[in-house]
């Protein structure tokens, strides 16, 4: 971010990332030759640049040459060619000459020392690349029981025996309530209710409805599936899902499902067969500690864990046309992708670790069923050892986006816990937030990063409105980060109207369609930011260059072919940040696309904030993208 003298180094270091400005083919195939570029400011002259490319675990060096067509008075662009020799081909750059003399450039930045390979850039040559539509998607997560009740919804008197029926306006059970009671409180929302309110989702601008599980179970969350072969009758059954997917597709929207590869419920037809007979083929689907004792997810007895060493289990989940993966995808099934629950634990039990094998097989099965389907794995913690571009298209990016943003935006007087963490989330400055993001995101391929769900909350966490405390403008900041960062933005139903919730289950409140308690100003913030993202190639396909970070402000550039966007987010008032407009060619022709905190006058770009807020300026550039650099006036100097 800055060197030991405190000198600002926001955009005056060499840069490369996996976006279209720096990689000629962002979805290559095995054996392809791909051009890569490094941009170097003229005040950092270099004599030589080489790419260190790893083939079959052995590095070799490829020289780069100056690309005069892209170079100008401000920057020199270096170009080289890399062969995608392995399905995941890692590379970094060694820089030599001038004051730099010797440095490595990898996905975490520039280093004047040797660094491990884990932060290298990666080209992914896979026969089934992620679907093109996902790069421009905005995901709206729905917890079906709490979103809406249709006229077709099951009456309270007809609810399952396990359910504790609740009226739509009843409060969610408090946290101290027994966990089974929290899970059994059933409001009766259904899929036709979702269909009836697609107007709301469309008006907001989201275009992917992600449903938490719709298979029957004995809980309101349905992660304890009793079968994968049918939709829960309480939700309207198979026909209701078809009505929803047809209605969504007619609007140009997608629908994603959710299922568990790590476990089923104890009422699942497979587990019941396995319990009934030790000779049943389903017996091998689970881990057994005796005749009746079995391994379960984190010791929760209602969730027996699946054993992926079973060939028959793999067939029924992955290969069977009527299995969960294939039955519900594509034109016949209606769904446009899967989010996989507890993806990080799948195939792992004591001495067994089949996780990578299973996720690759799952990806192949999804691609075979529907080449345009998206596959996202749930990882609530460190995903860096599990995402190499050949399994999940992306992950739920808690570690590299969600939690860092919590540490920047949480209420310092009432910080929440994070998914069971035994200490409260600390409030950190912008420098620490950027370092965290860079460290996590440098460990996965760019294609995986941009196909991951960025989120500041979900059905499992504190709501963003409750997280930030009294000032709702901090939700604006969270929304601004979601809609301008590389990746797929995901918001949970009700975030756009300021719905609150102090922990996961508390956040699963019912949507009040009467408009009671709605923050309509906040809805307009989300709607406007989503619209900005949708019309900006820089925000959907651009790379990421950090310009500046300090205690209360973050500034970054998103650059694509022909367009750039400068993003300024502030969590509090800060002293003006001044950038050199001459090093941001064309920014003066742009306009304030959102907010008014980015101001251009003559040779200066000034970023100001009198409180929490977001400013975005988008402008047209030459084909190779904008160049840039930064200066800083005032205290708290920190940038990269």
Protein Blocks (a to p, Z undefined) as FASTA:
>chain_A
ZZfkopacklmcccddfbfklomblbbcehiacdddddddfklccfbdcddddeehiacd
ddddddfklgcfkbccdddddddfbfbacdddddeedjlopacddfkbccfbdcdfklpc
cddddfbdcdfklmmgccddddfklmpccfkbccfklpcfkbccddfklccddfklcfkl
mmmmcghiafklmmmmmmmmmmnopabdcdddfbdcddfklpacfbfkbccfknnpjmlm
mmmmmmmmmnopacdddddfkbccfkbmklmmmmmpmkbmklmmpccfbjklccdeehia
klccddfkbmklmmmmmmmmkbmklmmgcjknopabdcdehklmgopahjbccklmmmmm
mmmmmmmmomkbccddddfbdfklmmgojacfbdcdfklmmmmmmmmmpcfklccceehi
abdcddddfklmmmmmmmmmmmpcfklmmmcccdfbdfkbccfklmnommlmlmmmmmmm
mmmcgcjddddehklnopacfbfklmmcccdfkopoiafklmmmmmmmmmmmmmpmklmm
mccddfbdcfkbccdddddehiacdddddfbdcddddddfklmghklmmccfbgjkbcce
hjbccdddfbdcdddddddddfkopadddddedehiacZZ
